[in-house]
Amino acid sequence: MPDSPKAEEASLTAFVTGAGIRVGRAIALELARAGYDVILHAHSSRASLETLAREIRDLGRDAFMVSADLSDPAEVERLAHGVRDMHPRLDLVVHNAGIYEARPFDRVSREDYRRMQAINVEAPFFLTQQLLPSLNASPAPSVIHLGDIGGERPVPGFSHYSVSKAALLMLTKALAVELAPKIRVNAISPGTVAFPPGLDSEAKQEILDRIPMEREGTVEDVAKAVVFLARHAPYVTGHVLDVDGGRSAML
């Protein structure tokens, strides 16, 4: 008798970094709804992670919690070994964790720059490298990076952030070429899917004026794009999907 869809879904496992809040949380929930058991990573938002794990289990999926400081290479290595030992097969890795900060170029210190690149680029690079055995154990593995339209269209005050996201987008294409045909690697570049806390109404309107759809997106918009690339786009790799209401199409 052929396997039922439920039986097939029960074998799917995803690993999501930065899963405790905002976009990462929405991605983890949407993946659970799509049939994935989810390994949830966070650094400091442990309480949020525990709540999320309960919600995922209420959906009938398994949830596993792991923690690590992705700015520390030793922590990244420990995390990778722990995930690989517990889960010898991974169907999907979503590199969502990242930091975002405004800093004028003349005030970016070496430590600011190092930490930004360590979390936003180096951690995805070396986690994927060390998780290759688990990814290769899946019949259709996939890796998804969370980029940013700022990686291609920078704005003043975010030079070290824009550099990190530009590197992540190139890493997407480089790995799509090198890890093919076994592993697909794609990226999603969100636009404004949630206004930063404390932004006044005038600043919000200035942003909306640059978005053809004239509204901000939602974290669920990004999460649904992740599921699309992971489950419904088997011939797509090396692609950067903008989820930005058309903002990147404007000059």
N, C-alpha and C positions, 0 to 999 in steps of 0.2 A: 504494500500500500504506500503511495507517495506521501511524503511528509506534508502535514497541514501547514498553512501560513503561520499559525500560532507557534508550531514547533520550530519553523525556520526562524521566526523572530526571536525566539527564546535564546538562540545561540549568538545573537549580535551583542557586541560590547563596544562601548565608546569611552574614551578618556577625554575629559574636558578640563583644561587649566583655567584658573580664575573663575570657578563656577559658583562662588558664593553669592554674588550680587549682580544686578543689572543685566547686561547682555549675556554673560556666562550662565547666569541662573536660568534665563529664558531658553537658552540653547539646550541646557541639560533637561529641562522639562519637556521641550518639544521632541528631543531625541527619545525620551522615555515614552512619550505618546506614539512615536513612530516604531517602537518595538525594541529599543536598545536598553540593556542594562548599562548603568553609567558609573564610571569612576570619577569622583568629584574631587578636584584639587582646589585648595585655597591656602593662603599663607596666614592671614590673621583673622579672617571672618569665619571662625569655627562654628559659632552659634548659628549663623545663617546657613552654613553647610549642613548642620544637623537638621534644621527645619526643612531644607530642600530634600535631604535624603528621605525624610518621612513622607514628603509629598510624592516622591518618585515611587516609594514602596506602596503607597496608597493607589498608585496607577497600575500596580501589579508587576513592576519591574524591580530588579535588584539595584541597590546603590551602595557604593563603597567610598569611604572618605580617606583622602591622603593629604598631607601638608608638606610644604617645602618653601623656602625662600629662593625664588628663581634668580635672584641676583648673585647667589653664591654657587660657584661651579660644583663644589662638593655636595651641596644640597641637591642640585640638579641630578648629579650622578646617583645619589642615594635614592631619589625619587624614581628615576628610571629603573634601577635595579629592583626596587620594591614592586613597582607596577608589573614589570616583566615576570617576576617570580610568582606573583599572585594570579596573573592573567597571561598565560602563555599564548593566547590568541587575542588580538585586538583588531576589530573591523574598522575603527575610525579613531583618529586622534584630532582633536580640535584645539589649536593653540590660540586661546582667547586671552589669557593673562597678559596684561601690559600696563605700563604707567604712562601718564599724560600730564604734562606740566608746562606752564608758560614760563619762559626765562629769556630775557633779552640776550642776544648773541654775545655781547661783551661781558656778560655775567655768568655764562655757562662754565662751570669749573670742570676739571678733569674727572672728578668724582661724579658730578651730575651726568656727564657724557657717558662715563663707564657704566653707571648703573642703568641708564636708559637703554644702551645697546645690550647689556647683559640680559635684561628681562625681556625686551621686545624682539631681539634677534637671536642672541646666542642661546638662550634657553630653548626656543623652538628648534634651532639647528641641532643641538646636541641631544635633546630629548628624542627627536625623530631618529637620529643616528642610533641611539642606544635602544630604541624600541623596535628597530627593524626586525629582529627575530619574531616578535609577537605579531607585527603587521604582516610579515611574510607567511605566517601560519593561517591567515584568513584567505578565503578564496577570492575576495574582492575588496582589498584594503584601500583606505582613503585617508588623506591628511588634508586638513583645512586650516589655513591661517586667517586670523582676523587682522586685516590691514586697516587702512584709513585713506580717504581721498586726499588727505594731507601728504601722503607718500608720493603723490604725483603733482599736487597743486599746493605748495607750501604757502603759509601765511606768516607775517612777521611775528617773532617772539617764540617760535616753536622749532628752531633750527635742529636741535639735537633729536627732537621727537620725529620730525619729518625725515631726517636721515635714517632713523631706525625703521620707520615704516617703508621707506623706499627700498631699504635692504631686504626687508621681509617680502616685499613683492617680487624682487629679483630672486630670492631664495625659492619662492613658489615656482617660478619658471625653471630655475636650475634643477630643482628636485623632480619636477614633472618630466624633464628630459632624462635625467640620470636614473630615476627609479622606475621608469616605464620598461616594459608594459605591465608589470605586476601592480605597482602602487600608483594610484592617481593622487595628484597634489594640486589643489586649487586654493584660491583666496577670496575672501569677501571684504570689500572696502565700504564700510558704512559711512554715510554722511551724518546729518544731525538726526539721531534716533532717540535722543533724550537730551534736553537742554541741561547744561551744567548747573548745579545748585547755585543759587544766588544771582543768576543772570536777570537783569532788569528787563522790563517790557520793551524798552527802546532797542536794547541790544538784541533781544529775541526777534523783533520785527526786522532788523537789519539782516539777520540771517535768513528769515523767511522770504525776504525780497529777492534772495539769490537762489531760491529753490523753485523750479517751474511748477511743481505740484502745490506750492504755497502752503505747506504744512510740514511739521516735523514728522519723522517716522517713529516707529516703536521698536522696542527690543524684540518683539515677536516677529517683526519683518525680517530681522537678521536671522533669528532662529529658524524661520521657515526656509530661508535661503540655504542654511546649513543642511537641513534635511533634504532639500532639492538636490544639492550637489552630492550628498552622500548616498542617496537612495534612488534618485530618478534621472541621473545624468551619467550613465556608465561610459559614454564616449567623450566626456569632457575632462580634460586635464590641462594644467598650465594656464588656466583662465582666472582672471580677476573680475569678480562680479560686483559692480557698484550697486549698493542699496542706499540710494541718496536722493530719491525723488527727482532725479534729473539734474541735480546741482553740478555734477562733473561735466555735463554737456554744455554748460554756459561758459563763456570767456570770463 
